[in-house]
């Protein structure tokens, strides 16, 4: 430095390892496993590798656990993954070597995604299309935001990485009580032909919601459950079964690309937090607080403009913001921080829609296994995120250029996805192939909503022609498809009728001489 009269060392100069050990500055940070085991200098690759192996665990386990959720139910998988994650997470707090730490983090990674996704699927399978967006976003908006804002200050207050690891993993132990507190998915049970279990759960739900479960409704479930019991091949379906259907195959591939882009961008933005502010705790808290308005705006946007438009817009804008951050000089710390927070805001909106989209597009018989496969590919992409952030060593702009290119490209690919606003969940592979097939590439739910009044008048004028005859009603009662996500609302629309997604209709067969098609609102009063 003296000889060349420079202020900073040149990266091309030769280096040597410290021979007398290291002293760490704890004025801001507390001791971590990195400082405890000296993962610095020649060993600075170890933190990134341990994080990557965490996602390798998810890569290995998600397909298997997703299949298990379709085979044995959502609830057993939720409890099992939480308990394993609890034990492995606490064990990782007492590791004293790189091998043991990465091994336990690998096991935690095997469980962390599935216990969340299986719970998410269970929740959405119980609510109607009218409330899916609310139930998908409000819990995240309240509890995830609170946890993310509290975690940095908890870490600072505890000031010990081992104790902190125990504190954040120990609460998972209460998941054992879920076996008595949370019912299994009624939709999944019905698909398995377990009619008695389904009716038992729905009777309890009807009692809590003060909606009587009539004998006619029970007969509908029994008829459908008996039909499902006779067709064993409909109980579960694999990813390969889904890939044999052309429309489902295209949607599945696009959903995989979408989720890979979203997860690597979200994880990259979160990991890069330490590089955009002087205090990582404050910056992480601000970035966590962004979740609250982002979740609320997502809830409004997907109901007003639809899932597809929201996904495309948020991904593209997030990418453009990343390009702006990459172009800013390193000295503009505050500007870079707020622009990065804006990019985090948009990608948070995208990940909320991205979690809901596959659940609504994929059929019940393959929802768990295919969601697991999608999330597995997401973990493949997240495997690269620590190394993308590591590129900051060679230029602060490199991570943002890569994240920007990925999100813009991923957003444009999502244009081929169908719009699922106000649509029922498909149950079988046949449902998944036929649902949304009447939508064109330029389908716009906003345009359909503006013409809602006209469509209703046309529907009312043709009600007499479209009303099912008595013998057709009886046949529907025998072979009908009771939609448990509509809660006591049984859908059987005439094949020739085109139903607007912004005009959700529910055709309900009833056992009297004046059987006719009812609106979904009428059916919910049953």
N, C-alpha and C positions, 0 to 999 in steps of 0.2 A: 504494500500500500504506500509506504514512504517512498520507495524507489520510483514508482510510477506516478506519484502525486495524485492519487485518486481517493475518493471518499468511501467507496464500497469495494469489496473484493470481487474479482471476476470469477464467474462460475467455471471458467476453463482452467483456473489455477489448480494444481494438484492438492489433494487433501489427505489427511491421515486421521485415524481414529484417536479419540482421547485415551490416554494411557493411565490417567489418574482418576477416572470416573467422572461423574457429572453432578453439578449443583443446579437445582431447579428453583425457579422463581414462583413462590406460592402467594404473592401479593394479591393476585386475582383468582388464580385457579387453586383448587385443593389437590392433594395427592390422588393420582389415578393409577390404574394398572399399568399405564404407559410409563409413568415415572417410577413406579414401584419395581417394574421389571426392566427398566432402561431400554424401552423400545424406541430408541432415537439413533441418529446418525446412520450407521450401517444397518441397523435393525428398524428403521423408520417405516419399512414396508409391512411390518407385522400388524399394526392397528387396521390398516386397510384390508389385509387378508382375512383377519378375524371377522371383520364386518361382512366381507364377501361370503365367507363360509356360513355365516348366519343365514344368508339368502339361499345358499346351496341346500341347506336343510329344508327350507320351504320348497325348493325345486324338487327335492326327492319325495317329500311327504304329501304335498298338496294333491297330486292326482290320486294317490291311494286313499287319502282321507276323504276326498271329494266323492270317490266311488263308494266308500264306506257310508257316507251320509245318505246316498241314494239306496244303499242295500239294507242298512240296519237302522236308519233314521237319523234325523238331525240332532236330537237331544243327546243320545249316547256319545256322539262324536264331539259335541260341545263340551260335555263334562270331561271326557277322556283327555282332550287336548289341553284344557285348562289345568288339569291336575298334573300332567306331565310337564307343562311349561312352568308351573309353580315350583316343582321339585328341582328341575334342571336350572332354573333361574337362580334359585337360592344357592344351589351347589356351586354355580359359577362365581359367586361372591367370595368363595374361600379358596379359589385356585391360586397356585403359586408358580405355575409354568404356562408357557405358551400353548403346549399341547392340550393340557387339561382345560384351559379356558376356552380354546376354540372348539373342543369337543362338546362342552356343555352349551356353548352358544349355538352350535350346530343343532343340538336337540331342541333348544328353545325356538330356533328358526323353523324346525319341523312343525311346530304347533301354532305359532303366533298368528299366521294368516287364516288357518282353517277354523280356529275357535271364533274368530271374528266373522268370517264369511258364512259359516254355518248358522250362526245366530242371526245374521242379516237375512239370509234366505228364510229361516223359520219365521221371522217377523213379517216379511212381505207376503208370505204364503197365507197369512191369517187376515190380511186387510184387503178391502176392495180397491179397485183402481182409483176411486175418488180420494182415498187416504194414503195411497202408497208413497207419494212424494213427501207428505208430512211425516209419516212414520220412518221414512228412510233418512230424513235430514234433521229433524228436531232433536233426537237423542245425540247425534253427532255434534250438532250446534251447541248443545248445552254441556254435555259431559266431556267430550273430547277437547273442546275449547278450554274448559275449566282446568282439565288435567294438564294440557300443554302450557298454559300460563303459569300454573303452580309448580310444575316440575323443576324449572331452573332455580327457583327460590328454595324449593325443598333440597335440591342438590347443594346449593350454597350453604343452607342452614345446617345440613347434616355434615357436609365437608369431608365425607369419606366414601369412596366409591363402593366399597364392600357393603357398608351399611345401607347405602342408597339402593343397591341392587336387591337386598333383602326386602326393603320397604316396598318397592314397586312390584315385586313378584308375589309376596305373601298373600295379598288379597285374592289371588286366583283360587286359593284353597276353598273359599266359600262356594265355588261352583258345584261342589258335591251336593249342595242343597237343592240345586236346580232340578234334580230327579223328582223331587216332591213339589216344587214350586211352579215349574214351567211345564205346560202340556206339550206333547209331541205335535208335529204339524198334522192337522186334520186332513189337509190336502194330500200329504204323503201317505197317511194311513189309508185313506180311501183308495188311492191308486194301488195300494198293496192288497186291496180286498178285505181289509180289517174294518168291517162296517160297525161292529159293536163298539170297538174302541173309538171310532170316529163319532158315533152318536153320543157316547158317554161324554166326550170332550165338548161337543157342541151343545149338549143339554146344560152343561155347567156354564158355558159361554152365554147361552141364551138366558139363563137365570141371572147371571151378573149384569147382562145388558138389558134385562127386563123385556126380552123378546121371546114369546112362547114358541116352543118347537112343536108344531102341530103333527098329528099322525100322518097327514099327507106328505109332509116334508120328510119324515122318517122313512116312509115308503119309497120316496124318490132315492134316498141314500142307499137303502137296502137293494133296490133294483140296480142301481149303478155299481154298487160294491159287488153284487153277485156277478155282474157282467165282467168286472175287472178280475174277479177270482177265477173265472173261466179262461181268461186270456192272460196266461202267465207271462207271455213275451212282452206285454205292455208294462209290466211292473217296473222294470229298470231298463235302461238303454245306455250303451257305452258311447264314448266319443266316436268310435268307428261307425257305429250305427247312425249317428247323426251326420257324419261326413258322407254317407251314401245319398243323402238328400241334397239336391243342388242348391236350393235357396238357403237351407240351414247351413250348408257348407260355406257358402259365401259370407253369410252373416257371422258365422263362427270365426272365420279367418280374419275378418275386419275387426271384430271384437278383440281378438288376440293382439292385433297390431295396435289398436287403440289403447288397450291396457298396458302393453309394453311401453309405449311412448309416455303415457301418463305416469306410470310408476317410476320410471327412470328420471323423469323431469321433476316429479314431486320429491323424490329422495335426494336428487342432486341439489335442488333448491334448499332443502332442509339441512343437508350436510355442509353446504357452502355458507351457512349462516356465520360460522366463525371467521370467515374471511371478509365480511362486509361491515363490520363494526368493531369499535374498540372494546366493548364489553359483550361477550358472547351470551351472558345470562340475560341482559336487557334485550339484545337483538332477538334471541330465541323467544322471549316472552312476547315481544311485539309481533313477531312472525306467527306465534301461536294465537294471539288475539285476532289476527286476520281471519282465522277460521270462522269466527262468529258472524261477521257480516257476509263472508263468502258463502257460508252455509245457508244463511237466510236468503241471499240473492239467488242462489241456486234453486231454492224451493220455489221462489216466485217465477224465475225464468223458465224452468222446465214445465210449469203449468200454463204459462202464458204463450211462449213461443215454441215449446216442445223440447224433447230430449236431443234430437239431432242438431237443430240450430244452436242450442246451448253448447253442446260438445264442440262443434266446429268453431264457433266464435271464441270460446275460452282458450282452446288450444292454439289457435292462430294468434290471438292477441298476446298470449303468454310468450309465444316465440318471438314476436316482434319486440316486446319489452326486453327480452333477453338480448336481442341484437343491440338495442339502445344501451344497455348496461355494458356490453362488450366494447362499445365505441367510446365510452367515457374514460377520461384519464384516471389513473389510480388515485390521484390526490383528492378527487371529489368524493370523499367518504360518505357524507350524508346523502348526496344525490344518488350514489350507487346503492346505498342501503334502502332508500325509499323506492327506487325503481325495482330493486330486487324483491322488496315486499309486495309491490304491485304484481310482479310476475308470479310470486307465491300465491297471491290472491286469486289470480286467474286459474292457476293450475289446481288450486284447492277446489274451485268450482268444478273444474273438469273431473277431478277424481271422485267427487260426490255423484256426478251424473254417471261416470264410468262404473261405479259400483252398482248402481241401480239398473243400468242398461242391460247387462247380460241376464239378470234375474227376470226381466220382463220379456226378453226375446227368446230365451231358451225354454224348452218344454220341461214340465215337472219331472218326467221319467229320467231325464238326463241333466237336470239343472245342477245337481251337486257335482257330478263327475266332470261336466263341461266347464263349470265355473272353476273347479280345481285346476283343470288343464289351462284355462286362460290365466289364472293367477300364477301357475307354474311358469309360463312363458314370461309373465311380468317379472318374476324373480330372476329369470335368466338375464333380463335387461338390467335389473337393479344390481346384479352382480358387477356390472361395469361402473355403477355410479361412484363408488369410492375412488376409482381410478380417474374418472372424469374430473372430480373435484381435485384430485392430486395434481392434475395438469396446471393448477394455479401456480405451482412451483416454477413453471416455464412461461407463464403469462397470465395475468388476472382475467383476461378476456376469453381464454380458450374454453373454460367450462360453459360460459354463456353462449358462445358461438355454437357449440355442439348441441346444447339444450334447445336453443332457438331453432336450429335446423330440424331437429327431431319433432318438436311440437308443431311447427307449421306443416310439415309433411304429414304427420299423423292426423292433424285436424282435417286436411283436405281428403284423406282417405275415408274419413267417417261420413262423408257425404252420401255414400252408398247404403248406409244403414237405414232401416225402416223407422218410422215414427211410432212410438208406443204410447203416446199420450191418450189416456182414457180407454185403453184397450185391455181386455181380459187377459190373464196369463194363460198361455197354451199349456195343455197337460200332456198330450201324446206327441210323438214325432209327426203324425199326420196333422195335428193342430199347428205345430210349429212350421210345417211346410206351407200350410194354407193361409195362416194368419198373415196379415199385412200384404198379401199378394196383389191386392187391388190398388196398392199405392204406386204412383209413378215416381220417377226420379225427382220431379219438381213438386212433389206433394208438400203442401203447406198447411199445417193445422190452423194457422191464424186465418187464412182465407176461408177455410171450412167453417170456422167459428162465426165469421161475419155473415155467412149465408145460413146460419143455423135456423133462423125463423122461417125462411123459405123451405128448407128441408123438412121442418116439422109439419108445415102445412101440407106438403106433398105426401108425407108419410101418413097423416091423418086421413087425407082424401082417398088413399089406397088401402086403408086398414081392413076394409071388408074383404078385398081380394086376397090380402096377405094373411088373414086370420086362419089358423089351422082348423081343419074340420075335426069333428068329434073323434073319428077313428084315428086321425093323425095324432091327436092329442094323447090318446091312449098309448099309441106306439111310442111317442116321445117319453111318456111316463115310464115305459118299460125299459127303453134303451137310452134315456136321456143322460146328460152329462152335468150333474150338479156341481156348480162352481163354488167350492168352499171359500174362495177368497172374496166372494160377494156376501158371505154370511147369510144363509137362508135365502139366497137368490139363485135360481136355477136357470141357466142359460140354454136356450134351444132356438136359435134364430133360423127362419126359413132360408134355404140355401140361395134362393134367387135374390134375396134382399141385400142391398149394399148399405152398411151402417157406418155413419160418420164417426170417427174417433172422438170428435168433439160433441157428439150427440148420443152418448152411450145408451144403448137400448138393451133391455133384458126381457126375453120372451119366456114367460113362465107358464108351463102347463099346470092346470088346476083340475081337480076332480069334480066337475059339475057339468051340467048340460050346456052352459053358456061359456065354455072355454074360449079364451081369446088371449091375444098377445098383450102383455102389460109392460108398462115402462119400468125401468129399473127402480125408480122412486116408489112406484106402487108395490113392486115386489119386495122392497126392503121393509114395507109396512106389514108384510105377511107374518 
